[in-house]
Each structure stands twice: as C-alpha cells, then as structure tokens.
Amino acid sequence: MTENKHPDNQVKSKKRVSDHGEVFTNQREVNAMLDLVKHETERIDSRFLEPACGNGNFLAEVLRRKLHVVDQRYGKSQIEWERYAVIAVSSIYGVDILEDNAQECRERLFEIFDERYTALFKDKCKEESRRSIKFLLGRNVLWGDALDFTNPVTKRPIVFSEWSAVNGSMLKRRDYMFKFLVEKTHQLSLFNDEGNAAAIDEPVKDFPLIHFLKLGEDE
C-alpha cells in the first residue's frame, strides 16, 4: 500500500494507476491502521517493513512516532538523542517497484529526521549524524519488486541489512536476502521479536562493529 506526501492527491497519474496500480492511501487511514499497533510504533527499536512503500507516508508516520519517543526520553542529551534516532531509523524498511518513489521515500524520511534534529540542537548538529542517517536509509529503503524479490531492471536480489545495537554506541550489520527472509517466515516480516533474522542460518555478509556516527564514512 502506498501513500502520497500530499494526502489529498491519491494518484500521481492515470498511467501509473494503469501500469502499476498505484493509488495512495489517505492520511487518516494511515493513522487509523498504525493505531492498531500503537505500542509497536512507539517502541524505538521495533522493526517495520512496508513492501510497497510508495513515497513513504506509512514509514514517515512510524518515524514521527518513534522520534517523538526519542524526544521525550533523550531530548536533553544530544549524543543519546542521536544514538536512539539512529536506532529508530535503522528499524524502518521499505521497498517500492518505482525508483522515484523509493528515492522520494528516502528523502522524506531524512527530512523528518533533520527537521527534528535541527530544531533541537541547531548549530550543534553533526554532519556525521546526518551522514549516518542517509546511509541507513540508502540500505533500508530500496527500489525493488517485493513480489519477485529483485530489482526490476537489474534483476539482482533485494538484500536488506539487519542493524543491532551493541555496547551502547556500536552497531552490528548483517545482510540478508529478502527472498529467503520471506520464504523462511512465510510472511512479509523481516526479523523476529528477539531482533534476529527469522530462521536464517547465515547472512549474505557479516560486517565488523562500527560506531553509529561512522556509518557511510568510507562510501
């Protein structure tokens, strides 16, 4: 299900509706649906996957709710706010078959983070923090077909990263093929409640621990 950033416009064009069945969801319906799992939307590290994310209104609302909790708990400490904002973003995943939607979604989620970050800490904001958020969104919101688990053009498999907080400021990254995640769980769910890849024996790639402000430093 997809949703336009302009809630009154439920279609971008008739051609997109015809070609891709793209009809955006009303903002009121988005909130009503998320309210059914309100406790999860307010848990900073709960993982959400939208397999047809459009330009991201479901994910945007999830992020707003998570960051509201981060504000309440950690707003007086910049380093703690930054760390938990990274955890909030790292737990949000999206796929869309249209490349422009995936790009818009990444940009939209970053803007939500950056507006909140700038409002709280103004000239004390760190570019390292912004870079880490952009890196996470680049790994977590992907252009792909959630039905055949590949990129629509290259046909390469969709690979998602699992991010786990370790020892406070460190993150552990493991990459898994989206197809196997779905096949093993028989549902569009990334990880189990313990935060581990569901029924997956081995990741595609396992990365060394990295500080949450160092993400994307070498890329």
N, C-alpha and C positions, 0 to 999 in steps of 0.2 A: 504494500500500500504506500502511495506517495502523497506528498503534500507540497503545495506551492508556498513560498515565503510570503506571497500576497494572498491571504486567506480567502478573499472574495473571488479570486480567479482560480477556477477549478480545472482549467485546461490552458495549456500554452498555445496549442494549435490543433485544428481538426486533423491534420496529417499525423501528428504524434498520437492522437487518440486512435486513429485508424491503424497506424503501423505498430504501435506498442501498447495500446490500451491504457495510455497514461491519463488518469483522472485523479486530481489531487483531492486530498481529504480535508474537510472543514476543520478549522482550528478547535471549534467547540467539541467535535467528535474526537480529535486527538486527545484533548484533556480528559474527556469522559473515559476513554479507553485506558489512559495511563492511570487514572484514579482507581481503576480496578486492581492495580498492582502498586498502589501509592507507596507502601512501605519499601518496595524494592527500588522505586525511583528516587527515594530519599536515602538509600544506602550508597555511600560514596563508591564502594568497590563492586557493586552489583553489575554484572555484565549484561548488556543489551545488544542484540543483533536485529537490524531491520534489513531483510533480504531484498526489498525493493524500496530503497530509502528515498528515492526521488531527490529533491534538493534539501531534504533533511528536517522537516518540521517535527516528526516524532523524536528524532535524535536530538534536535535542538531543545525541545521541551524537557527531555530527560536530562540534558546537560544543565539547563537552567535550574532544575530542581536539585541536582547534585551540588552545583556551585552555591546554591542558597544554603545548603547544609554546611559546606566548607566555610562560607562566610560566617555563619553563626558560631561554629566551633573554633575556627582558626584565624578569624579576621584580624586579630590583634598581633599575630606573628607572621611576618611576611614569608619567612622560609617555610613555616609549616603550611601556610596557605598555598604556596607554590607547590609544595610536595603533594598535598592532597588534591589540588587541582589537576596535577599530572595523573594521579591515580584515577580521578573521575573521568578524565578524557580517555585514558588508556583502556577503560572498561566499555567503551562505546564503539560499536561496529556497524558498518553499513555496506551494502552492495547495490549498485544500480546498473542496468543494462545500457543506459545512455551516459556517455562520457561527460557531457556538460552538466548533467545532474550530479554526478559524483563530485565534480570539481566545485560546483556551487555549494554542495553539502559541506565539503571540507572548509571552504571559505566562510560559510555561515557559522559553523561551529567555532572556528578560530575567532571570528568577530565577537561571538558571545563571551568567550574566554577573555579576549583582550579588552573589551569594554569594562568588564568587571574588574579585571586586574588593574587597569589604568585608573579606574575610579577609586580603587582602594589605596594604591601605592604611588600613583602619579609618577614623579621623576625618579623614584627609587626602583621602578620596574627594570627587570633584567632582560636583555636580549637573549641570553641563554635560555631563560624560561620560555620565551616566545618560540625560539627555535625548537625546543623540545616538544612543545605542543604541536607545532606544524609537522614535525617528524612523526609523531604518533598518529595524527590524522592522515598523513600520507600512507601509513601502514594499515590503518584500521578502516578507512572508507575507500572502497575500491570500485573501479569500473569493471563490471563483470556480469555474467548471466548466472543468477542463482539457481536456475533450473538444470544447466549442464555443467556448472561449477568451473567455467573457463572465462577468459577474456573473449568478448565477441569477435574481435579481429585477429588477435594472435593465436587464440585457442590454447594459450598456456593456462595451466590450472590456477585457480584462485588460491592464494596462500595467505593465511591470517597469522598474526603474531599474538601470542599469549604473553601478557605482562604481569609479573608478580613482584610485589614489594618485598625486599629482603633487607634486614638490618637497617630499617629506617629510611635511609636516603638512596639505597641501591635498588636497581630493577633487574630482574631476570627476564630475558626474552627467549621464547621458543616459538618456532614457526611450524604451523601445521597446515596440511592441505584441507581446504574447505570441504571437498568431496568426501574425504574419509571421516571428517567430523560428523557430517550429516548421516552418512551410511551407518556409522557405528551407533549413533544415538537415535536414529530413525525419526529425527525431528530437526527443525532449524534452530538448534541450540548449540552454542559454542562449547561451553565448559560446564562442569557440574558444580554443585553448591560448595564443594571444597576448594574450588578455584583451579582445579586440574583439568587438563584436556580429557574429555569424556571418552573412556575406553580406548584411548590411543596408546599404542605401545611406544612408538618412537616419533619424535618430531622430525620434520624435514631438515631443520637446522637448529642447533643449540648455540646460544651466544653467551659470552662471559658477562659477569655482572658489570653494570655501568651505573654511574651516578645519574640521578634523574635530570640534572642540569647539563649533562653531557650528550644527551640524545641528539643524533644527527650531526655531531661535531665533525665527523670525518666524511660527511656526504654532501 
